[in-house]
Amino acid sequence: MFLLILRFAVPPSQVEDQTEAHRAWVRVHADSGHFVAGGPEVPYQGAVIAAVGVTRDEVNAWISDDPFVVHGLAQYDVREYDVVHAGPGAEALQG
């Protein structure tokens, strides 16, 4: 599993013009089954996405297409985990 930790490079108010495009980008990968959980940080300074069934190269390629990254609004810290336990309902994290 990969955690994609997104941090804004600009104040959150400056990402509003690209938020819908970013969410569409997330939906594409969620619909494919690779993004299994995610959402904005509270307070809103970035976001996190859990990705499964992919390689680091795939994740890096996808990140380069995120409108937030394309427009220089955010950057990602990608971390890989070996999920050895997932509670009921979270089994997809072991994918």
N, C-alpha and C positions, 0 to 999 in steps of 0.2 A: 504494500500500500504506500502511496505517496501522499504527503500533506503538502499542498501548495499554499503557502502563506503569502498573501498579497499585502503589500504596504504601499500606501499612496506616497508619491513623490511630491505632491502638491496638496494644498488644503482640500478637504473633502468637497467643499462647495465647487471646486474647479473640475470635478469629474462628472458633474451632472449631465453634460452634453453627450457623454459616451456611455452612461449607465445602461440605457436600453440596449445598445449594441453589445456591451459586455454581457448582459443577461442573456441575450440571444446566443452569444458564443458559448456561455455556460450550458444553455438548454441543448445545444447540438451534442455536447459531450455527455450530458446527463441522459439524453435520449438514447445514446449509444450504449449506456450502461457503465461507462467508465468513471464518470463523476457520480459518486453515490451519496455524498452529503456535502453541504457547504452553506455558507451564509456570511453576512457582514459581521464584523467585530462590533462590540458595544463597549464604549462609544465608537462611532464610525470613523476608523482610522485605516481600514483595510478589510480583508476577508480571509476565509480559509476554505479550501476545497479538499475533499478526500477522493483520491483517484485509485482505482484498482484495475487489474488486468492489463496493465500497460508497462512499457519500458520507460526509463529515464529519457531516452532520446525522443520518444513520442511525446512525453510530457513537455520537454523543452521546445519541441516544434510547435505544439499547440499554444504554449505560452506566448511564443513570438507572434501569434495571430490574434491574441486578446486585444481588443481595441484600447483598453487602458494602457497596455504596453506599447502598442503601435504609436499612440499619441503621446508617449512619454509621461503618462500620468501615474504609473505605478510600476513596481518591480516585484518579482517573486523570489522567495526563498523556498527551495524544493527540498524536502526531507523524505527519505525512504525508511519505512518501518516493516518489520516482519511481525505481523499480527499473529500472536499465538493464542489469544483468547478474545472471543467476541461474544457478548451476551445475547440473549434472545432478541431477535429482530435486527441484529447488527452483523449477521453472518457474512454479508457482502463485503465487509471490510477485510475478510480473510482471502478475498479473490485474487 
